[in-house]
Amino acid sequence: MNRLLLPLFAAVLLAGAANATAEEAQSSKAEEAKAAIAAAEKSESEAAASGFEWRDTGTLIQEAKKAEAANDFDKAITLAGQAERQGALAVKQAATETERFKKMK
């Protein structure tokens, strides 16, 4: 009888451990999505301050927030990453255009 219960007990333990690992991974992705959205918002505000905010950056952030709310964390991370990149490029564009304008004077 003990020989039958041991494999069953081991299977239950493994299933529980796998479930806990999946929940931890989901929680980690959720935290990663929150951080990515926060970074995108920061990048967007820097671009706005430079006066060169790109048209789609805010839309990408809103889509990332919707994906996060729907627990589609991979999509949220991807969209937020795109928005963050756009913000950084906008700041770079502002610096380039400012320098170019100075040379024209």
N, C-alpha and C positions, 0 to 999 in steps of 0.2 A: 504494500500500500504506500509506504514512504517513497518508493521508487517512482510511483506515479505522481505523487504530489510535488516532488522536487522540480521536475521539468515545468509543471504548471505554475508553481511559485516563481520560478526563474522567468518564465514568459510574462507573467504579470508585472514583475519588477522591471523588465526591459521595456515593456509597453509604457509604463509610467515614466520611466526615464526619457524615452523618446518624446513623449508628450511634453514633458517639462522643457526639453531642449527646443522643441518647436515653438513653445510659448516664449522662451527667452530670445530666440531668433526674431520672432515677431516684434517683441518689445524693443529689441535692439534696432530693428528697421524703423520702427515708429520714432525712436529717439533720433536716428540718423535723418529721417525726413524732417523732423522739427528743426534740427540744426541746419539742414540745407535750406529750408525756407527762411530761417532767420538770417543766414548769410546772404541769400538773394535779396531780402528786404534791405539789408545794410548796403549792399552794392547798388541797389536801386536808389536809395536815398543819397548816396554819394554822387551818382550820375545826375540826379535831379538838382543837387546843389551846384554841379558844374554847368547846368543849363543845357546839357546834351543828352538827357534821358531818351532812350529809344522807345518807339511806339509800342512794341509788343512786350516789353519787360514786365509791366504791371499785369498784363493778361496772363503771362506765363506763371506769375506768382499766384494769381487767383486760381488758375487751373491746378497748380501744385497743391494748394490748400484744399480744393475739392477732392483731389485724388487721395490726399491724406485722410480726409473725413470719411472717404469710402474704403479706408484701409488698404488702398493700393499704393503702398509705400515706395515700391520701386519706381512707379510712374511719378510720384511726388518728388522723389530724389532727382530723377532725370530732368523734370521740368524746372525744378528749382535751380539745378545746375546750369541749365540753359539761361535762365534769368540772371543768375549771378554773373555768368560770362558776358552777357549783354551789358550789364551794368559796368563791369570792368572795362569792356571795350569802349563804352560811351565816355568814361572818364579819360581813357587814353586818347580818344578822338578829340575831346575838349582840349587836352594839353597840346596835341598836335596842331589843331586849328588856331589856338591862341598863339603858339610859336610862329606859325605861318603868317598870321595877321601882323605880328610884330615886325617881321621881315619885310612886309609890304610897305611899311611906313617910311 
